[in-house]
Amino acid sequence: MKTFMLPFLFLGAVLFSSCTKETNEVVIPNQTIIGNVATNMWTLNTGNNSYQATLDIPELDAQTVELDAIEVYISFGSNIWEPLPQVFQGVSYLYSYSPGKLYLDAQNASGTAPVRVTAPLDVKIVIIKSDY
């Protein structure tokens, strides 16, 4: 009788035992920086018919610029964030960056004439870390 039950015990042990797989997930958090662009920060760039504002962002170091993703949003004080590039009320807003600097450009959507920004802007910069 013992030999008859032994295969069933082994089969039961195999079928009803469970294996668990452990995974350790490393999450690299994003970094968000909120800033403000006053109306007097815009300077005329005659080379491309636009106004440009430069913000000092020390978080944009050389490694961040080279490896990570940078997203920029603007708000006109309404707590509604518009992702750039964006055309808002006939003005085209663009951005570019280099180590330590964020450049915002504003120009007429047709590109024919510069348009001066007459209201302060809130700026949200999101640095998305890369696991490069």
N, CA, C and O atoms as a MOPAC input file, in Angstrom:
PM7 MOZYME 1SCF
protein

 N      0.81700 1    -1.18800 1     0.00000 1
 C      0.00000 1     0.00000 1     0.00000 1
 C      0.85900 1     1.24900 1     0.00000 1
 O      0.52000 1     2.25900 1    -0.61700 1
 N      2.01400 1     1.15800 1     0.72600 1
 C      2.89600 1     2.31100 1     0.78100 1
 C      3.45500 1     2.62200 1    -0.60200 1
 O      3.53700 1     3.79100 1    -0.97900 1
 N      3.82900 1     1.63200 1    -1.34300 1
 C      4.39500 1     1.86700 1    -2.66800 1
 C      3.33800 1     2.38800 1    -3.62700 1
 O      3.66900 1     3.08500 1    -4.58600 1
 N      2.09300 1     2.07000 1    -3.39200 1
 C      1.00300 1     2.56000 1    -4.23200 1
 C      0.78800 1     4.05500 1    -3.99000 1
 O      0.48100 1     4.76900 1    -4.94500 1
 N      0.93300 1     4.56300 1    -2.77300 1
 C      0.67100 1     5.96500 1    -2.43600 1
 C      1.88200 1     6.86500 1    -2.71700 1
 O      1.72100 1     8.07300 1    -2.88600 1
 N      3.06400 1     6.30200 1    -2.76800 1
 C      4.27600 1     7.09100 1    -2.92400 1
 C      4.28900 1     7.91800 1    -4.21300 1
 O      4.63200 1     9.09900 1    -4.14100 1
 N      3.93900 1     7.38200 1    -5.38400 1
 C      3.92100 1     8.21700 1    -6.59800 1
 C      2.90300 1     9.36600 1    -6.50100 1
 O      3.15300 1    10.45600 1    -7.01500 1
 N      1.76400 1     9.12600 1    -5.84600 1
 C      0.76900 1    10.19000 1    -5.70900 1
 C      1.25200 1    11.31000 1    -4.78500 1
 O      0.93300 1    12.48100 1    -4.99100 1
 N      2.01800 1    10.93700 1    -3.77400 1
 C      2.58000 1    11.94900 1    -2.87700 1
 C      3.59700 1    12.81900 1    -3.61200 1
 O      3.60400 1    14.03900 1    -3.44300 1
 N      4.44900 1    12.20700 1    -4.42400 1
 C      5.42000 1    12.98200 1    -5.20400 1
 C      4.71900 1    13.88200 1    -6.21200 1
 O      5.08800 1    15.04500 1    -6.37600 1
 N      3.71300 1    13.34600 1    -6.88300 1
 C      2.95200 1    14.12900 1    -7.85400 1
 C      2.24800 1    15.30100 1    -7.18100 1
 O      2.23800 1    16.41200 1    -7.71000 1
 N      1.66400 1    15.05300 1    -6.02000 1
 C      0.99900 1    16.12700 1    -5.27100 1
 C      1.98000 1    17.19500 1    -4.82600 1
 O      1.66200 1    18.38400 1    -4.86400 1
 N      3.16700 1    16.78700 1    -4.40700 1
 C      4.17900 1    17.75400 1    -3.97200 1
 C      4.61200 1    18.64400 1    -5.13400 1
 O      4.82800 1    19.84200 1    -4.95300 1
 N      4.73800 1    18.06500 1    -6.31900 1
 C      5.14900 1    18.83100 1    -7.48800 1
 C      4.03600 1    19.76500 1    -7.94400 1
 O      4.30100 1    20.92600 1    -8.25900 1
 N      2.81000 1    19.28900 1    -7.98600 1
 C      1.70200 1    20.08900 1    -8.49100 1
 C      1.27500 1    21.20100 1    -7.53700 1
 O      0.86600 1    22.27300 1    -7.98400 1
 N      1.36200 1    20.96500 1    -6.26100 1
 C      0.83700 1    21.93900 1    -5.31400 1
 C      1.90300 1    22.79600 1    -4.64600 1
 O      1.58500 1    23.61800 1    -3.78700 1
 N      3.13800 1    22.61800 1    -5.02400 1
 C      4.17100 1    23.50100 1    -4.49700 1
 C      4.24700 1    24.71800 1    -5.41300 1
 O      3.99400 1    24.61000 1    -6.61300 1
 N      4.58900 1    25.85600 1    -4.86200 1
 C      4.63800 1    27.06100 1    -5.69300 1
 C      6.02700 1    27.67200 1    -5.62300 1
 O      6.73100 1    27.57500 1    -4.61900 1
 N      6.38300 1    28.29200 1    -6.71000 1
 C      7.65000 1    29.00700 1    -6.78800 1
 C      7.31800 1    30.49200 1    -6.87200 1
 O      6.39000 1    30.89400 1    -7.57500 1
 N      8.05500 1    31.27000 1    -6.17500 1
 C      7.85400 1    32.71000 1    -6.27600 1
 C      9.09200 1    33.32900 1    -6.89800 1
 O     10.22400 1    32.94800 1    -6.59800 1
 N      8.85100 1    34.27700 1    -7.75500 1
 C      9.94100 1    34.98100 1    -8.42100 1
 C     10.00900 1    36.38200 1    -7.82800 1
 O      9.02800 1    37.12500 1    -7.85000 1
 N     11.16000 1    36.73000 1    -7.30800 1
 C     11.34000 1    38.05800 1    -6.74900 1
 C     11.96700 1    38.95700 1    -7.79100 1
 O     12.95000 1    38.59300 1    -8.43600 1
 N     11.38400 1    40.14400 1    -7.95100 1
 C     11.97400 1    41.13700 1    -8.83400 1
 C     12.17000 1    42.40900 1    -8.03800 1
 O     11.26800 1    42.86600 1    -7.33600 1
 N     13.31300 1    42.95500 1    -8.14900 1
 C     13.61000 1    44.24100 1    -7.52500 1
 C     13.61300 1    45.28900 1    -8.61400 1
 O     14.47700 1    45.29200 1    -9.49000 1
 N     12.65200 1    46.16600 1    -8.55200 1
 C     12.51800 1    47.19700 1    -9.56600 1
 C     13.05000 1    48.51000 1    -9.01800 1
 O     12.64700 1    48.96100 1    -7.94600 1
 N     13.95100 1    49.10800 1    -9.76000 1
 C     14.51800 1    50.38700 1    -9.36700 1
 C     13.81200 1    51.47200 1   -10.16700 1
 O     13.83400 1    51.45900 1   -11.39800 1
 N     13.19200 1    52.39900 1    -9.47100 1
 C     12.48800 1    53.49300 1   -10.12800 1
 C     13.31000 1    54.76000 1    -9.95100 1
 O     13.61400 1    55.17100 1    -8.83100 1
 N     13.66200 1    55.36800 1   -11.06900 1
 C     14.39400 1    56.62000 1   -11.02300 1
 C     13.36400 1    57.73800 1   -11.15700 1
 O     12.71900 1    57.85700 1   -12.19900 1
 N     13.20000 1    58.55600 1   -10.12200 1
 C     12.15100 1    59.56700 1   -10.18000 1
 C     12.52200 1    60.72400 1   -11.11900 1
 O     13.69300 1    61.03800 1   -11.33300 1
 N     11.48000 1    61.33400 1   -11.66100 1
 C     11.66600 1    62.53400 1   -12.47000 1
 C     11.92900 1    63.71200 1   -11.54400 1
 O     11.66300 1    63.64400 1   -10.34400 1
 N     12.44300 1    64.77400 1   -12.10100 1
 C     12.68800 1    65.99000 1   -11.34200 1
 C     11.92200 1    67.11500 1   -12.01900 1
 O     12.01800 1    67.29600 1   -13.23200 1
 N     11.16300 1    67.86900 1   -11.23600 1
 C     10.36500 1    68.96900 1   -11.77100 1
 C     10.85700 1    70.27900 1   -11.17100 1
 O     11.07500 1    70.38700 1    -9.96500 1
 N     11.02700 1    71.26600 1   -12.03600 1
 C     11.48200 1    72.59500 1   -11.62300 1
 C     10.44000 1    73.59500 1   -12.10300 1
 O     10.05800 1    73.59000 1   -13.27300 1
 N      9.98400 1    74.44500 1   -11.20400 1
 C      9.01600 1    75.48400 1   -11.54700 1
 C      9.73700 1    76.82100 1   -11.53000 1
 O     10.47100 1    77.12300 1   -10.59000 1
 N      9.53000 1    77.61900 1   -12.56200 1
 C     10.15100 1    78.93400 1   -12.64000 1
 C      9.18100 1    79.95300 1   -13.18600 1
 O      8.02600 1    79.64300 1   -13.48100 1
 N      9.66300 1    81.17000 1   -13.31700 1
 C      8.83800 1    82.25900 1   -13.81700 1
 C      9.65500 1    83.05600 1   -14.82400 1
 O     10.85400 1    83.27100 1   -14.64500 1
 N      8.98700 1    83.48800 1   -15.88200 1
 C      9.62000 1    84.33400 1   -16.88600 1
 C      8.91700 1    85.68100 1   -16.84100 1
 O      7.76100 1    85.79900 1   -17.24700 1
 N      9.60900 1    86.68800 1   -16.35000 1
 C      9.04100 1    88.04300 1   -16.29900 1
 C      9.08300 1    88.65900 1   -17.69900 1
 O      9.85000 1    88.22300 1   -18.55700 1
 N      8.26500 1    89.65800 1   -17.91100 1
 C      8.18700 1    90.27900 1   -19.23800 1
 C      9.48900 1    90.96100 1   -19.63300 1
 O      9.77800 1    91.08400 1   -20.82300 1
 N     10.28600 1    91.41100 1   -18.65700 1
 C     11.54000 1    92.09300 1   -18.99500 1
 C     12.67700 1    91.12200 1   -19.31000 1
 O     13.78300 1    91.56400 1   -19.62100 1
 N     12.43600 1    89.82100 1   -19.23700 1
 C     13.47100 1    88.82600 1   -19.53500 1
 C     13.58100 1    88.52900 1   -21.03300 1
 O     14.54400 1    87.89300 1   -21.46300 1
 N     12.62700 1    88.97100 1   -21.81800 1
 C     12.62000 1    88.67600 1   -23.24700 1
 C     13.49600 1    89.68200 1   -23.99200 1
 O     13.36600 1    90.88900 1   -23.79000 1
 N     14.38400 1    89.18900 1   -24.84900 1
 C     15.22800 1    90.04800 1   -25.68400 1
 C     15.01700 1    89.67600 1   -27.14200 1
 O     14.77000 1    88.51800 1   -27.47800 1
 N     15.12000 1    90.68500 1   -28.00000 1
 C     14.89600 1    90.47900 1   -29.42900 1
 C     16.06900 1    89.74400 1   -30.05700 1
 O     17.22500 1    90.12300 1   -29.86700 1
 N     15.76500 1    88.69300 1   -30.80400 1
 C     16.75100 1    87.95200 1   -31.58100 1
 C     16.43000 1    88.22700 1   -33.04400 1
 O     15.53600 1    87.60400 1   -33.61600 1
 N     17.15700 1    89.15400 1   -33.64500 1
 C     16.85100 1    89.55100 1   -35.02600 1
 C     17.20700 1    88.46900 1   -36.03400 1
 O     16.72000 1    88.49600 1   -37.16400 1
 N     18.04200 1    87.52600 1   -35.64700 1
 C     18.44300 1    86.45500 1   -36.55900 1
 C     17.28600 1    85.57300 1   -36.98600 1
 O     17.25700 1    85.09500 1   -38.12000 1
 N     16.32400 1    85.34900 1   -36.08400 1
 C     15.18200 1    84.49400 1   -36.45800 1
 C     13.84000 1    85.14100 1   -36.14000 1
 O     12.83700 1    84.44200 1   -35.98800 1
 N     13.80900 1    86.47200 1   -36.03700 1
 C     12.55800 1    87.21400 1   -35.80500 1
 C     11.79000 1    86.70000 1   -34.59600 1
 O     10.58500 1    86.45800 1   -34.67100 1
 N     12.48700 1    86.53800 1   -33.49700 1
 C     11.80700 1    86.05200 1   -32.30200 1
 C     12.33100 1    86.78100 1   -31.06900 1
 O     13.36900 1    87.44100 1   -31.10900 1
 N     11.60400 1    86.64600 1   -30.00000 1
 C     12.07500 1    87.09000 1   -28.69800 1
 C     12.53700 1    85.85300 1   -27.94400 1
 O     11.92400 1    84.78900 1   -28.02900 1
 N     13.63100 1    86.01600 1   -27.20400 1
 C     14.18900 1    84.88500 1   -26.47900 1
 C     14.39900 1    85.25300 1   -25.01800 1
 O     14.87900 1    86.33900 1   -24.69600 1
 N     14.02500 1    84.31700 1   -24.13500 1
 C     14.27700 1    84.44800 1   -22.70300 1
 C     15.19600 1    83.30900 1   -22.29900 1
 O     15.01600 1    82.16900 1   -22.72800 1
 N     16.17800 1    83.62500 1   -21.47500 1
 C     17.14100 1    82.62800 1   -21.01300 1
 C     16.98300 1    82.45100 1   -19.51800 1
 O     17.01300 1    83.42200 1   -18.76200 1
 N     16.81600 1    81.20700 1   -19.09200 1
 C     16.70400 1    80.89700 1   -17.66900 1
 C     17.91800 1    80.09800 1   -17.23500 1
 O     18.35500 1    79.18800 1   -17.93900 1
 N     18.45700 1    80.43600 1   -16.08600 1
 C     19.55100 1    79.66300 1   -15.50900 1
 C     18.96900 1    78.46300 1   -14.77500 1
 O     18.21900 1    78.62700 1   -13.81200 1
 N     19.30900 1    77.26100 1   -15.22300 1
 C     18.82200 1    76.01700 1   -14.62300 1
 C     20.04400 1    75.15600 1   -14.31600 1
 O     20.49300 1    74.39400 1   -15.17300 1
 N     20.58700 1    75.26900 1   -13.09600 1
 C     21.79800 1    74.50400 1   -12.78600 1
 C     21.59500 1    72.99500 1   -12.80600 1
 O     22.56800 1    72.25000 1   -12.91800 1
 N     20.35900 1    72.52900 1   -12.70200 1
 C     20.08400 1    71.08200 1   -12.75600 1
 C     20.36800 1    70.49200 1   -14.13500 1
 O     20.52100 1    69.27800 1   -14.27400 1
 N     20.43800 1    71.35000 1   -15.15500 1
 C     20.75400 1    70.88100 1   -16.50900 1
 C     22.27700 1    70.80800 1   -16.67200 1
 O     22.88000 1    71.63200 1   -17.36000 1
 N     22.87300 1    69.82800 1   -16.03900 1
 C     24.31700 1    69.66100 1   -16.18100 1
 C     24.61200 1    68.92600 1   -17.49600 1
 O     23.69500 1    68.51300 1   -18.20600 1
 N     25.88900 1    68.77200 1   -17.80100 1
 C     26.28800 1    68.17000 1   -19.08400 1
 C     25.75700 1    66.75200 1   -19.23800 1
 O     25.34200 1    66.36700 1   -20.33200 1
 N     25.76100 1    65.97600 1   -18.17200 1
 C     25.26700 1    64.60200 1   -18.24700 1
 C     23.76100 1    64.58100 1   -18.48400 1
 O     23.27400 1    63.77100 1   -19.27300 1
 N     23.02700 1    65.44800 1   -17.82200 1
 C     21.57500 1    65.52400 1   -18.00600 1
 C     21.23600 1    65.91200 1   -19.43900 1
 O     20.34600 1    65.32700 1   -20.05600 1
 N     21.94800 1    66.89800 1   -19.96200 1
 C     21.69900 1    67.34300 1   -21.34000 1
 C     22.00700 1    66.22800 1   -22.33100 1
 O     21.30000 1    66.06200 1   -23.32500 1
 N     23.04900 1    65.47400 1   -22.06500 1
 C     23.47100 1    64.41300 1   -22.99000 1
 C     22.57800 1    63.17800 1   -22.92700 1
 O     22.28600 1    62.58700 1   -23.96600 1
 N     22.13500 1    62.77200 1   -21.73700 1
 C     21.49400 1    61.46900 1   -21.58900 1
 C     19.99700 1    61.49400 1   -21.29500 1
 O     19.28500 1    60.56400 1   -21.67600 1
 N     19.50600 1    62.53100 1   -20.62800 1
 C     18.12700 1    62.52500 1   -20.14600 1
 C     17.20200 1    63.28300 1   -21.09100 1
 O     17.65500 1    63.96200 1   -22.01200 1
 N     15.90700 1    63.15500 1   -20.84800 1
 C     14.90500 1    63.87900 1   -21.63000 1
 C     14.44900 1    65.10100 1   -20.84000 1
 O     14.30100 1    65.04800 1   -19.61900 1
 N     14.23100 1    66.19000 1   -21.54900 1
 C     13.78900 1    67.43600 1   -20.93500 1
 C     12.47300 1    67.83100 1   -21.60000 1
 O     12.38800 1    67.94300 1   -22.82300 1
 N     11.45500 1    68.03900 1   -20.77700 1
 C     10.17400 1    68.53200 1   -21.28200 1
 C      9.88000 1    69.86400 1   -20.62000 1
 O     10.20300 1    70.07300 1   -19.45100 1
 N      9.26300 1    70.77000 1   -21.37900 1
 C      8.96800 1    72.10500 1   -20.86400 1
 C      7.50500 1    72.41300 1   -21.11700 1
 O      6.96400 1    72.12400 1   -22.18400 1
 N      6.87400 1    73.01000 1   -20.10700 1
 C      5.47100 1    73.41700 1   -20.17100 1
 C      5.39400 1    74.87800 1   -19.74700 1
 O      6.20000 1    75.33800 1   -18.93900 1
 N      4.41800 1    75.61100 1   -20.29600 1
 C      4.20200 1    76.98400 1   -19.86700 1
 C      2.75400 1    77.16000 1   -19.43000 1
 O      1.85400 1    76.44700 1   -19.87400 1
 N      2.56200 1    78.12800 1   -18.55100 1
 C      1.22800 1    78.48700 1   -18.08300 1
 C      1.16200 1    80.00500 1   -18.04100 1
 O      2.13300 1    80.67600 1   -17.69000 1
 N      0.01700 1    80.52500 1   -18.40000 1
 C     -0.18200 1    81.96200 1   -18.40200 1
 C     -0.89000 1    82.40400 1   -17.12800 1
 O     -1.71700 1    83.31500 1   -17.15500 1
 N     -0.56300 1    81.75600 1   -16.01500 1
 C     -1.12900 1    82.11400 1   -14.72000 1
 C     -2.46800 1    81.48400 1   -14.42200 1
 O     -3.10400 1    81.82600 1   -13.42500 1
 N     -2.90800 1    80.57300 1   -15.26300 1
 C     -4.22800 1    79.96800 1   -15.08200 1
 C     -4.14100 1    78.55200 1   -14.50600 1
 O     -5.16500 1    77.89000 1   -14.33400 1
 N     -2.93800 1    78.09200 1   -14.21300 1
 C     -2.71100 1    76.72300 1   -13.73900 1
 C     -3.06900 1    75.67500 1   -14.78700 1
 O     -3.29000 1    74.50900 1   -14.46000 1
 N     -3.12400 1    76.09200 1   -16.03200 1
 C     -3.28500 1    75.17500 1   -17.15700 1
 C     -1.93200 1    75.14100 1   -17.86000 1
 O     -1.45400 1    76.16300 1   -18.35200 1
 N     -1.32400 1    73.97200 1   -17.90200 1
 C      0.02200 1    73.83500 1   -18.45800 1
 C     -0.04600 1    73.39900 1   -19.91500 1
 O     -0.70800 1    72.41700 1   -20.25300 1
 N      0.64500 1    74.13900 1   -20.76900 1
 C      0.69700 1    73.85500 1   -22.20800 1
 C      2.07800 1    73.28400 1   -22.52800 1
 O      3.08400 1    73.92500 1   -22.22500 1
 N      2.15300 1    72.09100 1   -23.13500 1
 C      3.47300 1    71.54100 1   -23.48500 1
 C      4.08400 1    72.29100 1   -24.66600 1
 O      3.37200 1    72.70200 1   -25.58300 1
 N      5.38000 1    72.46500 1   -24.64100 1
 C      6.06500 1    73.11300 1   -25.75500 1
 C      6.64600 1    72.04600 1   -26.67300 1
 O      7.03000 1    70.98000 1   -26.19100 1
 N      6.72500 1    72.29400 1   -27.98300 1
 C      6.34800 1    73.51100 1   -28.68100 1
 C      4.83400 1    73.67600 1   -28.72400 1
 O      4.08100 1    72.70300 1   -28.68200 1
 N      4.41000 1    74.93100 1   -28.80900 1
 C      2.99000 1    75.25400 1   -28.70400 1
 C      2.72000 1    76.56200 1   -29.43600 1
 O      3.54200 1    77.47800 1   -29.42200 1
 N      1.56100 1    76.63600 1   -30.07300 1
 C      1.08100 1    77.90000 1   -30.62000 1
 C     -0.09600 1    78.31500 1   -29.75900 1
 O     -1.08100 1    77.58800 1   -29.63100 1
 N      0.02400 1    79.50600 1   -29.16600 1
 C     -1.01600 1    80.00600 1   -28.26800 1
 C     -1.31300 1    81.44100 1   -28.64600 1
 O     -0.43000 1    82.29700 1   -28.59700 1
 N     -2.55500 1    81.70800 1   -29.02400 1
 C     -3.01800 1    83.03500 1   -29.43000 1
 C     -2.11300 1    83.64900 1   -30.50100 1
 O     -1.74900 1    84.82200 1   -30.41800 1
 N     -1.75800 1    82.85500 1   -31.49100 1
 C     -0.97300 1    83.33600 1   -32.62200 1
 C      0.51600 1    83.45300 1   -32.37100 1
 O      1.25600 1    83.90300 1   -33.24600 1
 N      0.96900 1    83.05400 1   -31.18800 1
 C      2.39800 1    83.11300 1   -30.86200 1
 C      2.92400 1    81.69000 1   -30.73800 1
 O      2.35400 1    80.86200 1   -30.02600 1
 N      4.01200 1    81.42100 1   -31.43700 1
 C      4.64300 1    80.10600 1   -31.39700 1
 C      5.73300 1    80.12300 1   -30.32600 1
 O      6.61300 1    80.98400 1   -30.34000 1
 N      5.66600 1    79.16500 1   -29.39600 1
 C      6.64900 1    79.04600 1   -28.31700 1
 C      7.47600 1    77.78100 1   -28.53600 1
 O      6.93300 1    76.69600 1   -28.74400 1
 N      8.77500 1    77.93700 1   -28.48700 1
 C      9.71200 1    76.82600 1   -28.64300 1
 C     10.70000 1    76.86300 1   -27.49200 1
 O     10.79000 1    77.86100 1   -26.77700 1
 N     11.44300 1    75.77800 1   -27.31100 1
 C     12.50300 1    75.77800 1   -26.31700 1
 C     13.69300 1    74.97600 1   -26.80800 1
 O     13.57400 1    74.07900 1   -27.64300 1
 N     14.82800 1    75.32700 1   -26.26800 1
 C     16.05900 1    74.56800 1   -26.46700 1
 C     16.85400 1    74.70600 1   -25.17600 1
 O     16.52100 1    75.52800 1   -24.32200 1
 N     17.89600 1    73.90900 1   -25.03400 1
 C     18.66000 1    73.94400 1   -23.79000 1
 C     20.09600 1    73.53300 1   -24.03500 1
 O     20.43200 1    72.87200 1   -25.01800 1
 N     20.92000 1    73.95200 1   -23.10300 1
 C     22.33000 1    73.58100 1   -23.06300 1
 C     22.68800 1    73.44900 1   -21.59200 1
 O     21.86700 1    73.78600 1   -20.73900 1
 N     23.87200 1    72.97500 1   -21.26500 1
 C     24.20500 1    72.83800 1   -19.84200 1
 C     24.00400 1    74.15500 1   -19.07900 1
 O     24.61400 1    75.17600 1   -19.39800 1
 N     23.14100 1    74.10400 1   -18.07400 1
 C     22.88300 1    75.25500 1   -17.21600 1
 C     21.89000 1    76.26300 1   -17.72900 1
 O     21.53400 1    77.18600 1   -16.99600 1
 N     21.42100 1    76.13100 1   -18.96600 1
 C     20.54700 1    77.14600 1   -19.56800 1
 C     19.33400 1    76.51900 1   -20.25200 1
 O     19.41900 1    75.45200 1   -20.85900 1
 N     18.21000 1    77.21200 1   -20.13600 1
 C     17.00200 1    76.88700 1   -20.89700 1
 C     16.64200 1    78.12800 1   -21.68900 1
 O     16.55500 1    79.22300 1   -21.13200 1
 N     16.43100 1    77.96200 1   -22.99700 1
 C     16.11400 1    79.07500 1   -23.87700 1
 C     14.67200 1    78.93100 1   -24.34900 1
 O     14.28600 1    77.88600 1   -24.87200 1
 N     13.88400 1    79.97600 1   -24.16500 1
 C     12.51100 1    80.00900 1   -24.65900 1
 C     12.45000 1    81.00100 1   -25.80700 1
 O     12.97300 1    82.11000 1   -25.69900 1
 N     11.82000 1    80.61600 1   -26.89700 1
 C     11.64200 1    81.49400 1   -28.05000 1
 C     10.16600 1    81.73300 1   -28.27000 1
 O      9.35700 1    80.81200 1   -28.15200 1
 N      9.81100 1    82.96500 1   -28.58800 1
 C      8.43200 1    83.33100 1   -28.91300 1
 C      8.45900 1    84.15000 1   -30.19000 1
 O      9.21600 1    85.11400 1   -30.31000 1
 N      7.62200 1    83.75400 1   -31.14600 1
 C      7.53300 1    84.51000 1   -32.39300 1
 C      6.14300 1    84.34700 1   -32.97800 1
 O      5.38200 1    83.46300 1   -32.58400 1
 N      5.83200 1    85.20800 1   -33.91300 1
 C      4.56400 1    85.11600 1   -34.61800 1
 C      4.46100 1    83.73700 1   -35.24300 1
 O      5.45100 1    83.22600 1   -35.76700 1
 N      3.29300 1    83.12700 1   -35.20000 1
 C      3.12700 1    81.76000 1   -35.71600 1
 C      3.49200 1    81.65600 1   -37.19200 1
 O      3.89600 1    80.58800 1   -37.65200 1
 N      3.35700 1    82.73700 1   -37.93100 1
 C      3.73600 1    82.71200 1   -39.34600 1
 C      5.23900 1    82.89600 1   -39.52300 1
 O      5.76900 1    82.63800 1   -40.60400 1
 N      5.93000 1    83.34000 1   -38.47600 1
 C      7.37300 1    83.50900 1   -38.54600 1
 C      7.81800 1    84.79100 1   -39.21200 1
 O      9.01200 1    84.98600 1   -39.43600 1
 N      6.88400 1    85.66900 1   -39.53400 1
 C      7.23500 1    86.87300 1   -40.28800 1
 C      7.68100 1    88.04200 1   -39.42400 1
 O      8.49200 1    88.85700 1   -39.86500 1
 N      7.17000 1    88.14200 1   -38.20800 1
 C      7.51200 1    89.29500 1   -37.37200 1
 C      7.62000 1    88.84600 1   -35.92000 1
 O      6.88400 1    87.96000 1   -35.48500 1
 N      8.52800 1    89.44800 1   -35.17700 1
 C      8.62700 1    89.09600 1   -33.76200 1
 C      7.42000 1    89.60100 1   -32.97700 1
 O      6.86100 1    90.65500 1   -33.27900 1
 N      7.03700 1    88.84200 1   -31.98300 1
 C      5.92100 1    89.22900 1   -31.11200 1
 C      6.44700 1    89.27600 1   -29.69100 1
 O      6.93800 1    88.27700 1   -29.16700 1
 N      6.34200 1    90.43400 1   -29.07500 1
 C      6.83200 1    90.57500 1   -27.69500 1
 C      5.80600 1    89.99000 1   -26.73500 1
 O      4.60900 1    90.25200 1   -26.85700 1
 N      6.27500 1    89.20500 1   -25.79000 1
 C      5.40900 1    88.60800 1   -24.77100 1
 C      5.16200 1    89.67600 1   -23.70800 1
 O      6.10500 1    90.22300 1   -23.13700 1
 N      3.89500 1    89.96700 1   -23.45000 1
 C      3.55400 1    91.07000 1   -22.55300 1
 C      3.00000 1    90.60900 1   -21.20800 1
 O      2.58500 1    91.43500 1   -20.39500 1
 N      2.99000 1    89.31700 1   -20.97000 1
 C      2.50200 1    88.79900 1   -19.68600 1
 C      3.53500 1    87.82800 1   -19.12900 1
 O      4.20600 1    87.13000 1   -19.89000 1
 N      3.66500 1    87.77800 1   -17.81400 1
 C      4.60700 1    86.81100 1   -17.23900 1
 C      4.13100 1    85.38300 1   -17.49000 1
 O      2.93200 1    85.11400 1   -17.57800 1
 N      5.08900 1    84.48300 1   -17.60100 1
 C      4.79600 1    83.06800 1   -17.83600 1
 C      5.32700 1    82.25000 1   -16.67700 1
 O      6.38600 1    82.54900 1   -16.12600 1
 N      4.59100 1    81.22000 1   -16.31000 1
 C      5.11300 1    80.20500 1   -15.40800 1
 C      5.67600 1    79.08900 1   -16.27300 1
 O      5.08800 1    78.72800 1   -17.29300 1
 N      6.80400 1    78.55000 1   -15.86700 1
 C      7.47800 1    77.51000 1   -16.64400 1
 C      7.67800 1    76.29500 1   -15.75700 1
 O      8.11300 1    76.40700 1   -14.61100 1
 N      7.35400 1    75.13500 1   -16.30300 1
 C      7.59600 1    73.86100 1   -15.61900 1
 C      8.57000 1    73.06500 1   -16.47400 1
 O      8.29600 1    72.76600 1   -17.63600 1
 N      9.71400 1    72.72600 1   -15.88200 1
 C     10.72800 1    71.93800 1   -16.58100 1
 C     10.75500 1    70.56300 1   -15.91400 1
 O     10.92200 1    70.46100 1   -14.69900 1
 N     10.58900 1    69.51500 1   -16.70800 1
 C     10.59700 1    68.15400 1   -16.19000 1
 C     11.81300 1    67.44100 1   -16.76400 1
 O     11.96000 1    67.30500 1   -17.97800 1
 N     12.67500 1    66.99000 1   -15.86700 1
 C     13.85200 1    66.21000 1   -16.26100 1
 C     13.51500 1    64.74000 1   -16.04800 1
 O     13.28100 1    64.30200 1   -14.92200 1
 N     13.49500 1    63.99600 1   -17.12800 1
 C     13.16800 1    62.57300 1   -17.07700 1
 C     14.48000 1    61.80600 1   -17.18000 1
 O     15.11500 1    61.77000 1   -18.23400 1
 N     14.86800 1    61.19900 1   -16.07500 1
 C     16.13600 1    60.48300 1   -16.01400 1
 C     16.08700 1    59.23600 1   -16.89000 1
 O     15.07000 1    58.54900 1   -16.97900 1
 N     17.20300 1    58.97300 1   -17.52100 1
 C     17.31900 1    57.81200 1   -18.39100 1
 C     18.25000 1    56.78700 1   -17.74000 1
 O     19.22900 1    57.14200 1   -17.08400 1
 N     17.92600 1    55.53500 1   -17.93300 1
 C     18.80600 1    54.47200 1   -17.46100 1
 C     19.68000 1    54.06300 1   -18.63500 1
 O     19.55100 1    52.95200 1   -19.15000 1
 N     20.55500 1    54.94000 1   -19.05400 1
 C     21.38700 1    54.75100 1   -20.23000 1
 C     22.53300 1    53.81700 1   -19.96200 1
 O     23.33400 1    53.55000 1   -20.85800 1

